[in-house]
Amino acid sequence: MTNKDSLWPLKMLLFCFYGANTMVVSFLPLLLTYRGLSGQEIGWVLAIGPAVSIVAQPFWGFISDKFQTVRKVLIMTLIGLLISGFFYFQAKNLIIILGLSIVFYFFQSSIAPLSDSLAQRRAEQLGVPFGSIRTWGSIGFATFSILIGEIVDWTGIQYLIIPYFMMASVTLFISTRVKDVTIERTSIQIKDLQKLFKNPPLILFLAALFLVAVTHRMNDSYMSLFINQLGGGDNLVGIAWFVGVVSEALVIAFAGKWLKKLHPLIFIVASGLIFSLRWMLYSLITTPSLIIIFQVLNGLSYGVFFVMSFQYVTRLIPVQLQTSGHLLYSTVIFGISGIVASLGGGYLFEQFGGATLYFVMAILALLGSCFILLYHIIIRKTTRVV
């Protein structure tokens, strides 16, 4: 087996985990609605995941860097995911759902950034584009978004636990076949993490990304409910996610070639502006099927935003703190922003409706793009960061 052939278990891990994750991102709000929760109560539940990730992701990142293994930490988190998920997806009482959310997301929230960090390191070791590995996660998400949409439309959203538990089990099995990264460096200590927080370009960059990331997380949480509000069925939710993630996968697969043509911050600014345009279009539509058409913009917005920001943040992180730094990035982009998105989005959706929510998102994305452009101008003049 060649070195590049050894990437297939990692690619399949990403495919299966993101395939399972589509049920959490795309269909969990519908399951919570079926359980009788209001829009604001759903916001509370969805906010727990990002809140827990603020603690969980740095914790698992530190454990990974300290013991110099990503694979073993992935296995541990997947085992915890399976056990907690079995109970979480069957909970019916709001208080119980909130309690189980804490346990579930303690394991679930770190799996994607750990996998992405492993993919980034393996890509560097083998000299292949990060996007050529990471795109398999998007393919898995796209495949199962449309498949699960059809299944729940046929069987009912209350049986979501069955396909989720099956996919999570397969992901755990594949994780035992993934090749770990070997780093010949001294094990880090807690005090070493201070280097991340004393890195002004890194902290300013994450702060600049925040507003755009909030809008992406709002869409993750409330697009399915918006489609339902406009009269679309569960299968339309699946199709919308499928179209969006296919466009994302195509962009991520070829993003490695773009990185060499212009500075990544230029691409990040452009993606923020496309986010703003996309949300403005969503706020104006009254026919749910039009969302499917506009989901094509997901690749040029989120696909570019994620790959280029992940690649750029890697430049700002000390090599021995790569996993911790990547999980800090994820904590800000998906964790802190997710709390604001879930709570703020839930309030706006319930009080004013989906159209108003997406209009606010368009304004936030536009402001975020301006901040990223300002960061680019300042950082190029005042530091040696490339």
N, C-alpha and C positions, 0 to 999 in steps of 0.2 A: 504494500500500500504506500503510495506517495504521500508527501506531506499535505498536498492539497486534497487528496482523497480522505485524509484524516479529519477534514473539516465537516464531512457529511453528518456525523452525529451531532455536532454543534448546530448545523443548519436545521436538522430535524428537531432538535430541542427548541430552537426559536420558533419553528413552524408550529409545533404542537402547543407550546406554552401560549403563544399569541392566539392560536386557535381557541384554546380554552379561555383566554382572557377576553375574547370578544363577547363571551356570555356575561362577564362581569361588567364590561364597559357599555355594551350595546343593549343588553336585555335585562340586567338587574333592575334598572328603574321601572321597567314594565312589570317585573315580578313583585316589586314593592307596591306598585299601584294595585295589583291583583290582591295583595295582602290587606289592602284597605288604607294605605298611608296617603296622606295629602302631599301636595307638591313641596310644602315647606318641611314636612317630616322626612320626605325623601332626601331633601337637601341636608338635613341633620345626619342621616345615615351615610350619605355619600361624602360628607365632610370628615367623617371619622377616618376613612382611608388615608387621605392626605395628612391629617393630623398625626396619626400613628406613624406614618412614614417619616416624619421629621425626627422621630426617635429611632425607629427601626432601621432605616437606611444607613445612617452613620454607624449604628451599632454593628450591623452585618458587614459594612464596608471595613470597619476597624478590625473585626474578627478575621476577615479575608486577608487583609494586608498583614496583620500580625502573624498569622499562621501560614501565610504565603500559599493560599489555596483558594480558588474560586469554586472549583468543582464540588468539594466537600460541603462548602457552605450552601451551594445550590441544592444539594441533596437534602440537607437538614431543613431548609426552608420549604422544599416541596413536600416533605413528609408532614411538616406542620400544616401546610396548606391543605393537604388531603384530609387530615383529621378534623381541622376546624371547619373546612368547607362542607363536610358531610352534615354538620349540625346547622351551619349558617344558612344554607339554602332551604332548610326546612322550617326555620323559625317563623312564627306568625305574630307574636306579640312585640310591640314597638320596643319595649325595654329590653327584652331578650335579644332582639335584632341588634340593638345598639351595643349591648354587651359582647355578643359574638363577633360583631364587626371589629372590635378592638383586637381580638385574638386573630381573626382571619387576616386582617390587613397587616398585622405585625409580620406575618410570613409572606403574604402575597405581594406587598408593595416593593420588596427588595429583589424579587426574582428577575424582573425585566432589566433593571440597571445592572445587576450582577451578570446577566447573560450578555448584555451589550458591552460591558467592560471586558468580559472574556473574549468576545468577538473582536473588539478593538485590539487587544493584546495579541491574539492569534493572527490577526490580519497584519500587524506590524512584524511579527516573527517570520511570516511566510511571504511578505512582500506583496500581498493582495489587497485590493480595495476593501475597506470596511463595509461599504454598501453592498458588495457582492455577497457578504455573509448576512448582514442585517436584513436585507430584503426578504429573506425567507420567513422572518417574523411577520412582515407585512402580507406575504402570500398566504400564510396560515390564517391570519386575521381575516383577510378578504374571503378566503375559501369558506371558513366556518361562519362568517357573518351571514352569507346568503343561505348556507345549508341549515344553520340553526334557525334562521328566520322562517324557513319553510316548515321545519320540524315543529316549532312552537305554535305556528299558525294552524298546524294540523292536529297536534296532540294537546296543546294548551301550555301556557307559560308556567303553570304550577309544576310541570315535570322537568324543568330546566336542570335540576340536580343530576339527572341521569347522564345526559351527554357531557356535562361539566366534569363529573366524577370520573368518567371514562377517559376523557382527554387529559385530565390531571394525572391519572395513573400512568398513562402512556408516557407523559412528560417525565415523570419520576424514573421510570425504567430507562429511558434514553439518557437521562443525566448520569447514570452509572457508566455509560459508554463514552462519555465526552472526555477528551484529553485536556488535562489541566495545564496551566501555564507555570513554568518554572522560572523563578526569579532569584538569582544569586546575590541577594542583598541581606543586610542585617534586618532582623525583625523590628518593626516599628513599635514605639511606645505611645501612650496617650498624649504625652507632651508634644510629640511630633505633629499631631493634628493641628497645633497652633499655627504651623506654617501655612495651612490653607486659609485660615482666617486673618492672617497677617499679609495676605497677598492682594494688594489693592486692585490690580487689573482683574483678577478673578472675581472678587466681590462686586466690583462695579459692573462687570460684564453680566453676572447673574442678576443684579438689580435691574439692569437695562432690559433684560429678556422678560422680566416678570409680567408686565402688562400684556404682552402678546400671548404669553403662556396661559394667563388667566382666561383669555377668550377661547383658546383651544380646549381647556378643561371644562368650560361652561358648555361648549358644544358636545363634548363627550358625555356629559351628564344629562343634557336636556334635549338633544336632537330627537331621540326616540319619542319623548313625550310631546315635542313640537309636531312631529309627524302625526301622532295620534290626535293631537288637538286640531290639526287641519283635516282630519278624516281618513288618514292612511292607516292600513292594517299592519300587523306585526311582520308580515312578509315584506312589506315595503321598507320597513326599518332595515331588514337584512339586506335588501337590494341596495339601499342607500349607502350602507356601510361597505358593501362589496365594491361598489363603484369608486368610493373615496379611497379605499385602501389599495385597490389595484393601481390607481393613479399614483398613490404614495410609493408602492413597491417599484414601479417603473422608474420613478425619479430617484429613489434611493439606490437602485441597481447601477445607475449611470452617474451618480453624483461625484464619484471619485475623479472623473475626467474634468468636471466643472471646477473643482477646487484649485486646479492649476491655472485657470484662465483669469480669474479675478480674485480679489481678497474675499475670504469667506464672509466678512462682516457686510460687504455689499450685497451678497446673496441673502443674508439674514434680514437686512433692511427691506429688500425687495419682497421677501416672503411675508413680512409683516404687512406691507401695503396690499398684497394679494389677500391676506387674511381679512383686512378691513373691507375690501371690495366684496369678498365672498359673504361676509356677515351682513353687509348692507343689502345685497341681493336677497338673502334669506328673509330679511325683515320686511321685504316688499311683496313676497309671494303669498298667494292664497290657495294655490293648488299643490298638494303634497308631492306629486310626481315631479314637479320642477326641482325639488331638492336633489333628486337623483342626478339631474343634468349638472347642477352647480357643484355636486360632490366631486366632479372631475378636477376642480380647483384644489382639492385636498393635497394632491401631489406637489403642486407649485407653492402651496402655503406650508402645510405642516411637514411634508417630506423634505423640502429644502431647509426649513427652519430647524428641524431636528438634526439632520446629518451635519449641516454646516456649523451649528452651535456646538454639537458634541465634538466634532473635529477640532474646532477652535479652542474649546475649553481644555482639551487634552494638551494643547501647547502651553497652557498656563499652570499645569499641575506638575509638581516634582514627580519623577519617575517612580520613586518608592512609595508614593501615595496615590497611585493611579486609581485603584478601586475606591478608596475613600473619597477622592476628588470627584470621580464619576457619580458616586452616590450623593455627594453634596449637591452636585448639579441637578440630579434627579429630585432631591429633596425640595429645591427651590422651584424647579420647572413643573414638577408634578405634585409635590407635597404642599408647600405653602400656597402656591397658586391654586391648588385643588380645593383647599379649605375656603378660600375667598370665593372661588367659582361655585362651589356647592351651596354655601350659605347665601351668598349674594344672588346667585342665579336662581336658587329656589324661591327667594323672596320676590324677585322681579317677575319670575314666571307665574307665580300664584297671584300676585297683586295686579300685574299689568299685561300678562300674556306673553307668548313666544315672540311676537313681532317686536315688541318693545325691548325684550331681552337681547335680541340679535342686533337691534339698532345701537344699544349701549355697547355691545361687544365690538361693533364696527368702530365706534369712537375710541374705545380703549386700545384696539389694535393700531389705529392711526397714531395715537399718542406714543405707544410703545415703539413704533418704527422710528419716530422722531428722536426718542431717547437713545436708541441703538445707533442711529446716525451720529448723534452728538458724541456718544462714547467713542465711536470710530475716529472722529475728528480729533478728540482730545487725546486718546491713547496713542495715536500715531505721532503726535507732536511732543508728547511728554515722556514716553517710555521707549524702550527698545523692543517691546513685544511685537512680534511679527503678525 
